[in-house]
């Protein structure tokens, strides 16, 4: 009940985009979506399925939670890729600067005899 109450409070803070399109589009075909809706509308026969009916209100929470986890993993991968690229660029810069220091130490014209 607490989670549902917090979800209702957070709903007011959602952006317009989140309210209109809160999740990724479904990958199911139209007929598959219709079948899923029909099955969800039917009353369950098994005891476990009846018990899960009490938690249908949490479905939106779990969808948001899973979306946030997916975005977190994607950001972690992007951060790791950027850190790797940053390390590579630093190595290249160090090599360039080391080459510039060496070229300053080498005399440009040989000393006269």
N, C-alpha and C positions, 0 to 999 in steps of 0.2 A: 504494500500500500504506500509505503514511503517513497519507493522508486517511482510509482505512478504519479504521486503528488509532485515530486520533483520534476518529472517529465512535463507535467502540465505547466509548471512554473517556467521551465526552460522554453516551452513552446512560444511564449510571448517574446522571448529574446531572439528567436530565429530570424534570419534575413528573409526577404521575400523569395529569393532563389531557393532557399532551403524549404520554404513552405510549399512552393510550387513543384519543385523537382528535388525532393530530399535524398533520393538514392539513385544509383546507377540504373539505366533502363534495363528492363528484363531481357534476358536472352532467350526466353521461351517464345515459341510461335503463338499466334492468337488462339488457335484451337487448344494448345497445351494450357494456356492461361485460363481458358474457359473450363477445361476439365479440372484444373486445380481449384477454381472458385466453386465449382459444383461439389467437389469432394469436401471442401472446407465447410460448405453450407449444410451438408448432411450431418445428422447427429451421430456421434460415434457409438459403436457397440462394445468395444473393449474397455475394461476398467482403466487401463493406463491412458487411453485416449480421452476418456471422460475426465480424468484427473488433470490432464493437460489443458482442457478447456478453461480451467481457472486461470491459466497463465497466458491466455491469448493476448491480453492487454500488454504483456511484456514483449510481444513480437516486435513492435516498433523500436523499443529500447535496444533489443539485440541486433536489429538491422543497423541502427545508428552506431552501436558499439563495434560491430564488425566492420562497418565502413571506416570508422576512425582507426581501427587497428590496421586495416589495409593501407590507409593513407600514411600511417606512422611507419609501416615497413617500407613503403615507397620512398618516403623522405629519408629514412635511414640509408637506403641503397643509394639515393642521389647524393647524400652527404659523403658516403664512403667513396663514391666515384669522384666527387669534387676534391676530397682530401688526397686521393691518389694522383689526380691531375696536378694539384698544387705541389705535391712532393716532387713530381716529375719536372715541373717548371722551375722549382727551386734548384734542382740538380743541374738543369741546363744553364740557369743563371750563374751558379757557382762555377761551372766549367768555363763559361764566357768570361767571367771576371778573372779567373785564374789565367786564362789565355791573354787577357789584356795586361795583366801585371807582368807576365813573362815577356810580352812584346816590348814593354817599356824598359825592361832590364837589358835587352839585347841592343847593342849599339846599331844605329841605322847606317852609318858610314864607317868602314874600317879605318882604323887609325893610320895616318900617313907614315910611310917608311922613311 
